[in-house]
Amino acid sequence: MTRVTRPRRGRARIGVSSILGLVLVATACSSTTDDLRVEASGGEGTTTASNQEAFGMSARNLTDAERRDFVVGNSFFTQNWVTAPSSTEDRDGLGPLLNGQGCASCHVRDGRGTPEEGEPGLLFRLSVPGESGPVSEPVYGDQLQDRSILGVPAEGQVLRLYVEEPGAFADGETYSLRRPMYEFDDLAYGPISVEVEVSPRLAPAVIGAGLLEAIPEADILGTADPDDADGDGISGRPNWIKDPTSGEPTLGRFGWKANVTSVERQVAGAFIGDIGITSHFFPDQNCTETQTACSAAPSGGEPEIPDDRMEKVVFYNQTLAVPARRNLDSPDVEAGAGLFSDIGCVGCHQPRQETGDAESAALANQVIFPFTDLLLHDMGPDLADDRADGEASGSEWRTPPMWGIGLTETVSGHTFFLHDGRARSLEEAILWHGGEAGPAASEFKALSSEQRSQLLAFLGSL
């Protein structure tokens, strides 16, 4: 087996019942304190669902025609693709190499993937050092595919190993964090490069993507502070990605390292990388020269997902609603909101954003509360993958949005967090924070048991 060891590393309470009313109240709020107590996280399109299907609802403010497009996009997102040639021509072309048979294989009920072995929710990006940055591993490409169609060998498997590391809070209560290591096994195409760089990526929830896409670029750049000019220890910076069409640098917003520029590019990249479905963005299968059976496999068309169907899947991803917050009248949630601000979490997880123009009026000019600045932050050596991505260093990660995070267990059936799912709870996720977030994590450790519970209650309300 090839072994890859990870490196060591004045308050206002909203009391309005209607969603629209809540948005209007939110618009009038200007302080961070008020922003932590808004119910309608996703603006006018916020859904009130809080059950297992809470992440699968369309934005409430879509037109009837848009709802029909949403339903079509949902069918291509949710249903499995099949091997070509097939009588199911709309959905054939699966593979030849893949990680899942459909988008919902990783994003079950539109939620977060699971890092457990045998499940497709945790992907492994591969690269080797190049002259101007990482390039694809020559034999296995840029992502290890552990599944394949009949007649094509899957690339291999990744075994998960965890080492428990004990610690203690200031009040003496103990905890344990699990540090991941990975081993490649059953590699079908020969040895992997000794220079391979590996980055595990857990599939995130896909709610609210269109709203994040509609935040004006100037607003995101306006909060960047790459040289920490204000001296607060937080130096968020954008990830500029070369547009594959124009060649111009474009702001990255999506992906764990903000390495994807749009929902459209994210969807197209997932189709080719995870399912093996070509599009006009990625017209060629991801077979390397060594993988002759992959190259010889039948195609489901050129491309395998036409533009009209791709557009519907993109629209579906853009208009999945964000669920409303819950339990805002709870004293613990109220106290936890204050602690979230006091210990510095809002420095990166900025509560409030506003959208600008958008193709769908449902996404335009909305006041939203995603709890992210969409910028890169150095999270320290413990969370580093030592793999650059665009302008992101090996220890930098995009601030992930936190809306809906309190419904993860309800929707996904687990509470695994961070980019590789190592954290088994939100408490563990906080404790892993280092680098720019290290002071906030230290403040969290210094809280009393009651205060920690209050902060976690606040996170559970998101």
Order of alpha helices (4+ residues) and beta strands (2+ residues): beta-alpha-alpha-alpha-beta-alpha-beta-beta-beta-beta-beta-beta-alpha-alpha-beta-beta-alpha-alpha-alpha-alpha-beta-beta-beta-beta-alpha-alpha-alpha-alpha
